[in-house]
Amino acid sequence: MDNPLVAIVGTVEVVGAVELDIDDTTYSHVVIRDRRGELRCFATVRAVPGISQLVESEAIGLFVFSEGTAECRLWCVVCEDGRQAVDFGALRALAT
C-alpha cells in the first residue's frame, strides 16, 4: 500500500496554519497526543470540509490518516462527543 493508514486515539494538541478551499482544507501540520502521551505530528494535512470542521485544538477522538510522501489525508474523525465525519472519496481511492 502506497499510503499506509495511521489511526490514533488522542487529543489534538496543535493545529497549524490553515488554507481554505472549496473542496479541501489544508493544514501546515496537525499534532495529536495519543493515549500514551506521545506526540504525533502530521505535516501538510488535507481534509474535506466535513472533516475539517472537527479539527480543533483539544478535540478528543479517533483520527485516521492516510500518509503519503508529500502530504497526509485525514479521512476519518470520530470525536468523543459523538461528532463524526468520513471522507468516502478518499476511502474509495485507498481501496483501488
C-alpha positions as CSV (number, residue, x, y, z in Angstrom):
1,M,0.0,0.0,0.0
2,D,1.5,3.4,-1.0
3,N,-0.4,5.4,1.6
4,P,-0.4,3.5,4.9
5,L,-3.3,4.2,7.3
6,V,-2.5,5.6,10.7
7,A,-5.2,5.5,13.3
8,I,-4.7,7.5,16.5
9,V,-7.0,7.8,19.6
10,G,-6.0,11.0,21.3
11,T,-6.3,14.8,21.7
12,V,-5.5,17.4,19.1
13,E,-2.7,19.5,20.6
14,V,-1.7,21.8,17.8
15,V,-3.5,22.9,14.6
16,G,-1.0,24.6,12.2
17,A,-1.8,27.3,9.6
18,V,-4.9,26.7,7.6
19,E,-5.6,27.3,4.0
20,L,-9.3,27.0,3.0
21,D,-10.5,26.0,-0.4
22,I,-14.0,24.9,-1.7
23,D,-13.1,21.2,-1.8
24,D,-10.3,20.9,0.7
25,T,-8.8,22.4,3.8
26,T,-5.0,22.2,4.1
27,Y,-3.2,22.4,7.4
28,S,0.5,23.1,7.6
29,H,0.6,20.5,10.4
30,V,-1.6,18.8,13.0
31,V,-0.2,17.4,16.2
32,I,-2.1,14.7,18.2
33,R,-1.2,13.4,21.7
34,D,-2.1,9.7,21.9
35,R,-3.3,8.0,25.0
36,R,0.2,7.1,26.0
37,G,1.1,10.7,26.0
38,E,3.3,10.6,22.9
39,L,3.0,13.4,20.3
40,R,2.5,12.5,16.6
41,C,3.0,15.3,14.1
42,F,1.4,15.1,10.6
43,A,2.7,17.7,8.1
44,T,0.7,19.1,5.2
45,V,-2.7,17.6,6.1
46,R,-5.6,17.8,3.7
47,A,-9.3,17.2,4.7
48,V,-12.7,17.7,3.2
49,P,-14.9,20.4,4.8
50,G,-17.0,18.0,6.9
51,I,-13.8,16.6,8.5
52,S,-12.0,19.9,8.8
53,Q,-14.9,21.2,11.0
54,L,-13.8,18.6,13.6
55,V,-10.1,19.5,13.6
56,E,-9.8,21.9,16.5
57,S,-7.5,22.2,19.5
58,E,-8.3,19.9,22.3
59,A,-10.7,17.8,20.3
60,I,-10.6,14.2,21.6
61,G,-11.3,11.2,19.5
62,L,-10.2,8.8,16.8
63,F,-8.3,10.3,13.8
64,V,-7.4,8.2,10.8
65,F,-4.8,9.5,8.3
66,S,-3.5,8.2,5.1
67,E,0.2,9.1,4.9
68,G,1.8,9.9,1.6
69,T,5.3,11.1,0.9
70,A,4.4,14.7,0.4
71,E,1.2,15.1,2.4
72,C,-1.4,13.3,4.6
73,R,-5.1,13.0,4.1
74,L,-7.3,13.0,7.2
75,W,-10.1,10.8,6.1
76,C,-12.0,9.9,9.3
77,V,-12.7,11.6,12.6
78,V,-14.9,10.3,15.4
79,C,-15.0,12.7,18.3
80,E,-15.6,11.7,21.9
81,D,-18.7,14.0,21.9
82,G,-20.3,12.0,19.1
83,R,-19.5,14.2,16.1
84,Q,-18.0,12.3,13.2
85,A,-17.1,12.5,9.5
86,V,-15.7,10.3,6.9
87,D,-14.1,11.2,3.5
88,F,-15.7,8.5,1.4
89,G,-13.9,9.7,-1.7
90,A,-10.5,9.2,-0.1
91,L,-11.7,5.8,1.3
92,R,-12.7,4.7,-2.2
93,A,-9.3,5.8,-3.6
94,L,-7.5,3.8,-0.9
95,A,-9.5,0.7,-1.9
96,T,-8.3,0.8,-5.5
